[in-house]
Amino acid sequence: MTEGDYAQVKTGQVVENADEGEKVQDEWGESGGEYVMERWKQMLARSCRGAAGLEAVTRVFPMCLSPHVLELIRGGSEAIRRQFMPDVAELEESGDLQPDPLAEERLSPVPNIVHKYPDHCLFLVSDACAAYCRFCTRKRKFGAGRGIDPTKLEPGFAYIERHAEIRDVLVSGGDPLLLEDGRLEEILRRLRKIRHLEIIRLGTRVPFSLPERVTRKLARMLGRYHPLYVNVHVNHPDELDAKTVGALGRLADAGIPLGSQTVLLKGVNDSVEVMRTLMTKLLAARMRPYYLFQSDLVFGNEHFRTPLRQGLEIMRGLRCWISGLGVPAFIIDLPNGGGKVQLVPENLVRREGRRWTFLNYRGQEYVYPDVGEEDED
Ligand code: SF4
């Protein structure tokens, strides 16, 4: 990673409001860039151990915040501050961390496609995010955000058309919901024309990072391309405020199945208590918890990493303590493109013939008498 663009700011963002179709403008207007940077420097001084620290980090990994994220940080959410504010710890070296831990570049047969698994692939259609998560797996691409020329997606469409084994595509980025409605619809229309493609999934963080973007008009448009699933990246209960819950509700009202993706992050959500609250709030917001990811080995991430044992303890604190509907799969996406593996807390204590002894959710032993197998007496 070379020194990139200076910290990016989102100002003067105009979005269409959900129902009224009115225009809403952020509080700084069109020309507030420098002013905003100055205010952020003051605000960030605490988190970055001085403005000099902020500049050193953002020269390497640019910063981008949306008004909604900033509002929540200013409201006092430490969990959100930690996810989005630069920290000099991002510049610390670690031998285990890599720019492209999932080997996406190697697994990309044509630009913007990552094809790792037999029947599904990833299609990167946007290079912009409403806010940059400091632990992002695609941190190497921070600072792009200039838009992907539509012609650059043609090899991706052609690849999916040529590969009849692909029956499911995850449309991601960046964030695909930062594309204009017409552009996004054109992509969905093209994908729907591919006869062997059964399922379209969208990966997004916009219902949280820019909830006003999720208009009823957008939700209705997405609802024309079923079966279409939306997976939303949510890491902490503080992210599920009224605006975000409203955005999720608009998607759910359009009949779109919603799943969550959460990254386990030190100092953000690395406790049973926070995870129980998050998972139950996700269900209440009409979203099914789907994946809990161990943090990827992306460089600049050492200060976010948690021991695997801690993730397993959190999973043990979810199963049966909350409804099974709210328990995600705990996943490591293996380095070097190895793919996902699921980690499950060990519950088998011993096996004596057909008697299997398990620990229940309260740590008590219970025996299950197994049925005999055909080759047993
Ligand atoms: S929204 Fe997703 S792609 Fe964008 S910075 Fe966050 S984790 Fe990365």
Residues whose N, C-alpha, C, O or C-beta is under 5 A from the ligand:
A	BS01	SF4	C129 A131 Y132 C133 C136 G173 G174 R205
